[in-house]
Amino acid sequence: MLVVLLYCVALAYPVAHRETYGALALAFLGLASTLPTLAAAFFSGAIADRYDRARLMKTINLISLLATAGIAVDLVVLPSRPVPVPGPAGFYLPMWVVFLYPGWAVVAASTTLFRPAFNASVPRLVAPAELPSANGAIYAVAAVVSGAASLGVGVVLTFVAPAFALGVAFLLFFATQAALVFVRTDLSVSRSGPKRSLAKEATAGYAYLARRRGLLELTVTALVTNFLSAVALVELALYVASWLDLSQGFWYGAMVGVSTMGVAAGFVIAPRLRFESRAGRAIIVFTLVMGLAILALGLVRSIWLALPIVFVYGLMPGMITTVFLSTIQATVPDEMMGRVFSADEVGSMALIPVGQWSGGLLTLSVGVQGTYLDAGGSIVLFGLVIAAAFGSMRRLGYRPSELGPSRPG
């Protein structure tokens, strides 16, 4: 879905205003989901640890499905009246863009609620030794489907109206809803002790994260790298259209699709690295490579060089996610796991909308190339800092043979 929205907003203005009005409109798209996403992330873990996770996933996905339908209606009706907003002289938002923001906020918040319930369900069914392979397989399949959908969206955007391209996202949410019908319904968590408010239970997740120094440093690492990645990647549509000088939707879809294929490959490769005992050090190395890839994108102007570079960039989040999920699932108690996932999500993703906003402002100041060079160079510098200073994260890891069988599910 985000592929369609970013593309539509980036090309909502004449060519002369795309790097000014378009950059700010993209930044507003990120900011529109900030508060709903953070609120959802704060409570998502407590909800996942309180209610049956299977039923919860079905309800949340249905909300995403309905919100996607609402955005599609907006793109079909396409009200175009300009809405003046603060910014550069003459800056405005088309009315249909204004209507996109709340719809995207609902989708972003509902998917945020979905993730802890899903990720906390995996170790109920899988032995600790199998967690890397299970996470890799699950997310590799998801990434392949997402990458194929991105390529399909790029083709559709080239030939027909964006509303039809959004139908791809609708079909994926619909397929997910159909698959959830077959999910077992005994994934509720055994609880002990007095029942507390959702706010107090959510706060317990942060307290647990604070006590686990290695996990806390990992969250800080994700916070900074996600912010800097968002600075560059929110401008990907402008990178393709302005820096690479390719305005056809196919090439933007190709960049997103190839990146997603890299993510899928990362999910498959990571379990083969046998990272369990050195999880923290593996994430540090992957972070450095991610920064170098973003830096390299700012140095090339050929799509044929940008595509393999963006594939390498995609590898890194896939491997980092596999290492992170497996480490949490193997070492955190089941009754606390959803809250730890959500606490990390708030901590690690809180600055993504700010990064998207900053990317718009930075692009206004130094252009698309400067944005990629600054963001990539900053990630590399930060990777060197954490390699030297985050001792608990360097020691982070686990040994599957010491953890016993999987939890009963």
Secondary structure, DSSP 4 states (H G I P E B T S, - for coil): -HHHHHHHHHTSS-GGGIIIIIHHHHHHHHHHTHHHHHHHHHHHHHHHHHS-HHHHHHHHHHHHHHHHHHHHHHHHH----EEE-SSSTT-EEEHHHHHHHHHHHHHHHHHHHHHHHHHHHGGGTS-GGGHHHHHHHHHHHHHHHHHHHHHHHHHHHHHS-HHHHHHHHHHHHHHHHHHHTTS-S--PPP--S----HHHHHHHHHHHHHH-HHHHHHHHHHHHHHHHHHHHHTTHHHIIIIIS---SHHHHHHHHHHHHHHHHHHHHHGGGG--GGGHHHHHHHHHHHHHHHHHHHTT---HHHHHHHHHHHHHHHHHHHHHHHHHHHHHS-HHHHHHHHHHHHHHHHTTHHHHHHHHHHHHHHHHHHHHHHHHHHHHHHHHHHHHHH-HHHHT----GGGT-SPPP-
